[in-house]
């Protein structure tokens, strides 16, 4: 699960910078703001650039 959020607020919910998990943001946001929380189905081999679903690109 990923989000853009304040690095002082979201870690209390288990989020951390996504780059620590090998996930890079789709736009040049500061890596401290693009955060991820691994869920139980997450596997360490899931890495790369995050992409929003196509409908979000149409907004």
C-alpha positions as CSV (number, residue, x, y, z in Angstrom):
1,X,0.0,0.0,0.0
2,X,1.5,3.4,-1.0
3,X,0.7,7.0,-0.3
4,X,2.0,10.5,-0.4
5,X,2.2,11.7,3.2
6,X,4.1,13.5,5.9
7,X,7.1,11.6,7.1
8,X,6.4,12.5,10.7
9,X,2.9,11.3,10.7
10,X,2.5,8.1,8.7
11,X,5.3,5.9,10.2
12,X,3.1,5.5,13.3
13,X,0.8,3.4,11.0
14,X,3.6,1.2,9.6
15,X,4.5,3.3,6.6
16,X,8.1,4.0,5.6
17,X,9.8,5.5,2.6
18,X,9.0,3.3,-0.4
19,X,12.5,3.4,-1.7
20,X,13.5,1.3,1.4
21,X,11.4,-1.4,-0.2
22,X,12.8,-0.9,-3.7
23,X,9.7,1.0,-4.9
24,X,10.3,4.3,-6.7
25,X,7.7,7.1,-7.1
26,X,6.1,7.7,-10.5
27,X,6.9,11.4,-10.3
28,X,9.8,13.4,-8.8
29,X,8.3,13.6,-5.3
30,X,10.7,13.6,-2.4
31,X,11.4,10.0,-1.4
32,X,10.5,10.8,2.2
33,X,6.9,11.6,1.1
34,X,6.2,8.6,-1.1
35,X,5.7,6.0,1.5
36,X,4.7,2.3,1.5
37,X,3.4,-0.2,4.1
38,X,4.1,-3.8,3.3
39,X,1.0,-6.0,3.7
40,X,1.0,-9.7,4.5
41,X,1.1,-10.7,0.7
42,X,4.1,-8.5,0.1
43,X,7.3,-10.2,-1.1
44,X,10.7,-8.7,-1.2
45,X,11.0,-9.4,-5.0
46,X,8.3,-6.8,-5.6
47,X,10.4,-3.8,-6.7
48,X,10.5,-1.1,-9.3
49,X,8.7,2.1,-10.3
50,X,5.2,2.4,-8.9
51,X,2.5,3.1,-11.5
52,X,-1.1,4.2,-10.9
53,X,-3.9,2.4,-12.6
54,X,-4.7,3.8,-16.1
55,X,-7.9,5.7,-15.0
56,X,-5.9,7.8,-12.6
57,X,-3.8,9.0,-15.5
58,X,-6.9,10.3,-17.2
59,X,-7.7,12.6,-14.3
